Every structure is written in structure tokens, then in C-alpha cells.
Amino acid sequence: MPISELRLIKRWQPTAPKSDVHKIPKGLRGIYVLYKHAKKSDSYNVVYVGMTGAGRRGGIRSRLYTHRRNKGDMWTHFSVFEVWDNIIEAEVIELEGLFRQIYSKDSRANKLNVQRSFKKLKGLEKIIPKG
């Protein structure tokens, strides 16, 4: 298997059907995305971006099972982005926050997100100042 050239992401699972959740290994840390398949086209709309760190109830697979039980009708597919072992949980949280911020204005991507933005970004200096 080739070694990832990415600094943050070790392995990934491209878009897979919800029925493949059981194929994801236990204990994976990283970011996952839930999609709703657009039946009239071959596209997928993001409905949720989530993360899980070390020791959080079985990792990404466990979170996907929970989403399937609780919100199974809202999504049809998923993707997984596993982080390297040396990536600390705060970095995973930051990645998740950035993705949520990117999708914060997209109504389709907020169906399951309670946290619609990344609060830590609000305190940063803006590139283009107001006024």
C-alpha cells in the first residue's frame, strides 16, 4: 500500500453507501462527511461534517452507526478521512470546525449540524477589514 504524501490525512474512504458502514475499521480518528444522494443526477449533497478523536465511543464507525440509527433517512452515503496518529485531537477539532464554517451558509449542509460555524475563527483578524 502506498504511503500518503499528505501531512494530515493518512487514509480515506471516498463516497460509499450507508450500507458499507460495517466495513470501516473500529477506532478510526478523523473527519467524516454524510451525504444525501441526489437521485436526478449523480451528485451528492453534504448534510453533515463530523469528527471523532481517540477513545470517543469506538471512532468514526461508531459515530456513523449512531447517525444511521438517529438520522438515517437524512443521508445515503458517507466519506471518511483518517488522520495520522501524531495529529492531536485539537487539530482534528480545528479541521472539523473549518469544514463546518465552509458549509455554514449552505442550507443543505446544515440539516444535522447543530454547530453551524467555528467560533475560534470569529476572533481572528480579518483579511479584508470592514469599512
C-alpha positions in Angstrom: 0.0 0.0 0.0 1.4 3.4 -0.9 2.3 5.9 1.9 0.2 9.0 2.0 2.0 12.2 1.0 -0.5 14.3 3.0 0.6 15.8 6.3 -2.8 15.4 8.0 -4.7 12.6 6.2 -3.4 9.0 6.4 -6.2 7.2 4.5 -9.6 8.0 3.2 -12.8 6.3 2.0 -14.3 8.0 -1.0 -18.1 8.3 -1.1 -19.6 4.9 0.0 -23.2 3.8 0.6 -24.6 3.8 4.1 -24.8 0.0 3.9 -21.0 -0.1 4.0 -20.6 1.4 7.4 -19.7 -2.0 8.9 -16.6 -2.1 6.6 -15.0 0.8 8.3 -12.4 -0.4 10.9 -13.1 0.3 14.6 -11.3 3.1 16.3 -10.5 5.4 13.4 -9.9 9.1 14.2 -10.6 11.9 11.8 -13.3 13.6 9.8 -16.3 12.1 8.2 -19.0 13.6 5.8 -22.6 12.5 5.4 -24.2 13.0 2.0 -27.7 12.7 0.5 -27.6 11.3 -3.0 -29.4 13.5 -5.5 -31.4 10.9 -7.4 -32.0 13.0 -10.5 -28.2 13.4 -11.0 -25.1 11.6 -10.0 -24.2 14.1 -7.3 -24.2 14.1 -3.5 -25.2 16.9 -1.2 -23.3 17.4 2.1 -25.7 17.2 5.0 -23.2 16.9 7.9 -19.5 17.1 8.7 -18.3 15.4 11.9 -15.2 14.3 13.7 -14.1 11.8 16.3 -10.9 11.6 18.2 -9.2 8.9 20.1 -11.3 6.9 22.5 -14.6 8.6 21.6 -17.0 5.7 21.6 -15.4 3.5 19.0 -14.3 6.1 16.5 -15.8 7.0 13.2 -17.6 3.7 12.6 -19.5 4.1 15.9 -20.5 7.7 15.0 -21.7 6.5 11.6 -23.8 3.8 13.3 -25.3 6.4 15.6 -26.2 8.7 12.7 -27.7 5.8 10.9 -29.9 4.9 13.8 -31.0 8.5 14.7 -30.9 10.3 11.3 -30.8 7.5 8.8 -33.4 9.0 6.4 -31.4 12.2 6.1 -28.3 10.7 4.5 -27.4 7.9 2.0 -23.6 8.0 1.7 -20.5 8.9 3.6 -16.8 9.6 3.2 -14.1 9.2 5.8 -10.7 11.0 6.3 -8.5 9.2 8.8 -5.8 11.4 10.4 -2.3 10.3 11.2 -1.5 9.0 14.7 0.6 12.1 15.5 -2.3 14.5 14.8 -3.7 15.6 18.2 -7.4 15.8 18.9 -7.3 19.7 19.0 -6.1 19.6 15.3 -8.9 17.2 14.4 -11.4 19.6 16.1 -9.9 22.5 14.1 -10.3 20.6 10.8 -13.9 19.8 11.6 -14.5 23.5 12.6 -13.1 24.7 9.3 -15.3 22.3 7.2 -18.3 23.3 9.2 -17.5 27.0 8.7 -17.2 26.4 4.9 -20.6 24.8 4.8 -22.2 27.2 7.4 -24.2 29.1 4.7 -25.3 26.1 2.8 -28.8 25.1 3.9 -28.4 21.6 2.6 -25.2 21.0 4.7 -26.8 22.2 7.9 -29.6 19.7 8.3 -27.8 17.8 11.0 -25.3 20.4 12.2 -26.1 22.0 15.5 -22.8 23.9 15.5 -23.1 25.9 12.2 -19.8 27.8 12.5 -16.4 27.6 14.0 -16.3 30.1 16.9 -12.5 30.2 17.1 -12.4 31.8 13.7 -14.5 34.7 14.9 -11.7 36.1 17.0 -9.1 36.1 14.2 -8.1 39.2 12.3 -9.9 39.6 9.0 -8.0 39.7 5.7 -10.3 42.4 4.4 -11.3 44.8 7.2 -14.8 46.1 7.5 -15.4 49.6 6.3 
